[in-house]
Amino acid sequence: VQLQASGGGLVQPGGSLTLSCAPSGSHYRVRSMAWYRQAPGKQRELVALIDDRTNTEYVRSVKGRFAISRDNAKNTVYLRMNSLQPEDTAVYSCNTMTGSLPWGQGTLVTVSS
């Protein structure tokens, strides 16, 4: 299964973006999923997760600004990001909550004026 993340781009501080993630080339059904990010020179970190009952959790640095959601009909997981700051700049990827699937390329989010 290949997880494809999209929706990244260049945004000014205070701006918003919505990322999408869906599997391609397989019948994999997204359920308990997570968004991760990796900033230049840093380790990958989990920023948001959603379980099969749509309970969500967030890393402290994005709580109140980011929202993870899932559309079962579209088999897609989303990450709505508001009030973006330069420190949110990273490559964002999705995976299971344990990172058990092959990592895709992710989508680059750059927050800069």
C-alpha positions in Angstrom: 0.0 0.0 0.0 1.2 3.5 -0.8 0.0 6.4 1.3 -0.1 9.6 -0.7 -0.2 12.9 1.1 -1.1 16.1 -0.7 -2.1 19.7 0.0 1.2 21.2 1.1 2.7 24.5 -0.1 4.0 27.9 0.9 1.9 29.8 3.3 2.4 33.0 5.3 2.5 32.9 9.1 -1.0 32.9 10.4 -2.3 31.1 7.3 -4.1 27.8 6.9 -3.7 24.6 4.9 -5.6 21.4 4.6 -3.6 18.2 3.9 -5.1 15.0 2.5 -3.9 11.5 2.7 -5.3 8.5 0.9 -3.9 5.0 -0.1 -3.3 4.3 -3.7 -3.0 1.0 -5.5 -4.6 -1.1 -2.9 -7.9 -1.8 -1.1 -6.4 -0.6 2.2 -9.1 1.1 4.4 -7.9 3.9 6.5 -9.1 3.7 10.1 -6.7 4.5 13.0 -4.3 6.9 11.4 -1.9 9.6 12.3 -0.1 12.6 10.7 3.6 13.0 11.2 6.0 15.7 10.3 9.7 15.9 9.9 11.5 19.3 9.9 14.9 19.7 8.4 17.6 18.2 10.7 15.0 16.8 13.1 13.4 13.4 13.8 10.0 12.6 12.6 7.3 13.4 15.2 3.7 12.3 15.5 1.5 15.4 15.5 -2.1 14.1 15.4 -3.9 10.8 15.5 -7.4 9.6 15.0 -8.6 6.2 16.2 -11.4 4.0 14.8 -13.9 5.7 17.0 -12.8 9.2 15.8 -11.2 10.0 19.1 -8.3 12.4 18.4 -5.1 13.4 20.1 -2.5 16.1 19.3 1.0 17.0 20.3 1.0 20.0 22.5 2.6 22.3 20.0 -0.4 22.0 17.6 -3.3 21.5 20.0 -6.0 24.1 19.3 -4.5 24.9 15.8 -4.6 21.6 13.9 -7.6 19.2 13.4 -7.4 15.6 12.1 -10.4 14.1 10.5 -11.4 11.1 8.4 -13.9 10.6 5.6 -14.7 6.9 5.5 -16.6 7.2 2.2 -13.6 8.8 0.5 -11.1 6.7 2.4 -9.2 9.8 3.2 -7.6 11.3 6.3 -7.3 15.1 6.5 -5.2 17.5 8.6 -6.6 21.0 8.8 -3.9 23.4 10.0 -4.7 26.9 11.2 -2.5 29.7 12.6 0.5 28.2 11.0 3.9 29.3 12.3 7.4 29.1 10.8 8.1 26.2 13.2 5.4 24.2 11.5 7.6 24.0 8.4 8.2 20.3 7.7 7.4 17.4 5.4 4.1 16.0 6.5 3.2 12.3 6.1 0.4 10.0 7.2 0.7 6.5 8.4 -0.9 4.2 11.0 -0.5 5.1 14.6 2.5 2.9 14.9 4.0 3.8 11.5 3.6 0.3 10.3 3.1 1.0 6.6 5.7 2.0 4.0 6.4 5.8 4.2 5.3 7.9 1.3 7.1 11.0 0.1 4.9 13.3 2.2 3.9 16.8 1.3 6.1 19.8 2.1 4.6 22.7 4.2 6.6 25.9 4.3 5.5 28.7 6.5 7.4 31.9 5.7 6.7 35.5 5.0 
